[in-house]
Amino acid sequence: VGLEEKDEMRDAALKTLIVGVKGYTALPFPEKQSAAQVLLEVIERHGGLSIVNLPYKEESGILDSVEHEFSSAENAARIKLLDGVGELSSALWAANAAVKTLNLQNTQSKAADGVIAAFLRELQEGLVTDKRIQLPGFGTFEVKTRSARTGRNPHTGEQIEIPERATVAFRAGKALRDAVNN
């Protein structure tokens, strides 16, 4: 399940919580009506349903604030009055945590991809200009020239001339060889 799907699940959990709490405002029990109204005010103060249209990180931060307010002693007591609202809010907090975790993983993955791409770009540029790159403990990349030669077309068996070309060779360093052999 990707980030988009996790966010949709979180949005659905928020909508379900709002509907569940709103339902108590229509009941003929003043104490439950009052508790529900206060909890709805907390959600509305933070943007209500418009929260679902925000970017992942911003939505997560707002829902963290809502969760913080819901966890106050007064609001926890209100939630206990409203059967099922505790479970709905717990589902929302879990969905929010899942989105934050996946968003963080994606961010870290993108950062790592950027580092790897930059390293490979530098390695390529270094080989083009210096013809040799040594990474101590890992190994050495070196540009070597393969001589022109005569070869055979594997499909027809016909002799062909293969021109001289540059190729990249890698020789593992001692630390890498030792690690692989142990």
N, C-alpha and C positions, 0 to 999 in steps of 0.2 A: 504494500500500500504506500503510495507516494504522498508527498507533502500536500498536494491539492486535495486528495481524498481525505487525508487526516483533517485538513482544515474544514472540509465539508461536514465531516462527522462532528467537529467541534461546533460549527455553526448550528447544526441540527440539535446538538445538546443544549446550546444556549436558547434556541427557540422553544424547545421542549420545556426547559426550566421556566421561561417567561410565561408560557401558556399554563403550566402547572400552578405557578404562583397566582396568576391572574384569576384562575378558577376559584380560588379561595376568597377573592374580593366580592364574588357574587353570592356567597353563601350567607345564610341568616345567622351567622355567629360572629358578633362584634369583635371578640378577641382575635379570632382567626383572620377576619377582614383587616383589622388593624395591623397584625403581624405581616400579612401579605402585602399590604400597602407600603409599609416601611421597606420591605425587601425589594419591591418594584421600584421604589424611589432610589434605592442604592443603584440598581441596574440602570435606571434612566439617567441618573446623575453622571454615569460614565458613558452614556451614548445609546443605551437601549439596543434595539435591533440594528441600528446603524453600525454597530461594532463589527458586524459580519462583513462589511464592505471595505474594511481597512486592510492594509498590508499585514502579512503574517506576524511580524515582530511587534508592530504597534498593537494589534489585536491581543496578542499574548500579554503585553504589558498592562493593558486595560483590564483584561480578565484577572490578572494577578491582583490588581487593586480591588476589583469586586470581591475576589476570594478573601482578601485580607479583611475587608469590611464585613463580609458574611461570617468570618471566624471570630468576630468580637463576641464577648459573653452575651450581650443583649440580643444580637442577631442570631446567635446559636440557639438561644432560648426560643426565639420566634420560629426558627426553622423546625425545632422539635414540635411545635404546635401544629405544623402543617404536614400531615402524613404524606410521605413520598418525596417531599421537597429536599430532604437531606440526601436521598439517593440520587435525585436529579442533579443537585449541585455537585455531589461527589463525581458523578459521571462527567460533568462539564470540566471540573478541575483535572480529572484524569485525561480527558481529551485535549485540554490545553497543554498539559505536561507532555503529551505525546507529540503535539505539533512543535513545541519548543525544542524537544530533543531532536526530532527529525530535521528541523530548520538548522539547528546547530551542526548536526552531522553534515548537512548539505553545504553549509558555509565552510566548515573545516575541509571538506572534500574539494570544494572549489579552490580554496587557498592552497591545498596540497597540489592540485592540478596545475595551478599557476606557477608554483615553485618548480615542479618537474618540467613544465614547458620552458621556463626561463633557463633551467640547467641545460636542457637539451639544445636550446638555441645557442647558448654560450659554447657548449661542446662543439656544435657544428661550426660556428664561426671560428673557434680556436683551431679546429682541424684544417679549415680552409686557409687560414693565415699562417699558422705555426707548424702545421703538418704533424704535430705530436702533442698530446695532452696526457700528463701523468697525474693520477689521483693516488697519492701515497697510501699504501695499505690496501688499495683496491685493485689498481692496475693501470695499464697504459694503452691509450688509443693512439694509433699511428696510421698515417696515410702511406700506403705502399703502391708501387706501380707494377701492374701485371704486363708483361711483354706481349707484343702482338704474337699471334700464333695461328696455326691452322687447326680448325675443328671440323666436326661433322654435324650436319643437320640431322637430328634424331628421327625425323619423320621420313626423310628421303634418302639419307645416307650420303648425300652430296657434300663434298668438301666445301668449307667456307672459311674466309679469312676473318679472324676475330682481331679487332684493332687493340692497340695498347690502351689501357685504362687505369684509372686510380681506384683503389679500393681501401676500405678501412679495416685494419687488423686490431685485435684486442689481445693483450697479454695480461693475464691475471697476476696481481701482486702476491707477494709471499703470504701476507695475512689472509687474503681471500682464498688462496690455495690451501693454506693450513685449515681454515674454517670448513672448507668443503670436504677435506680429507679426514676430518675428525668427527 
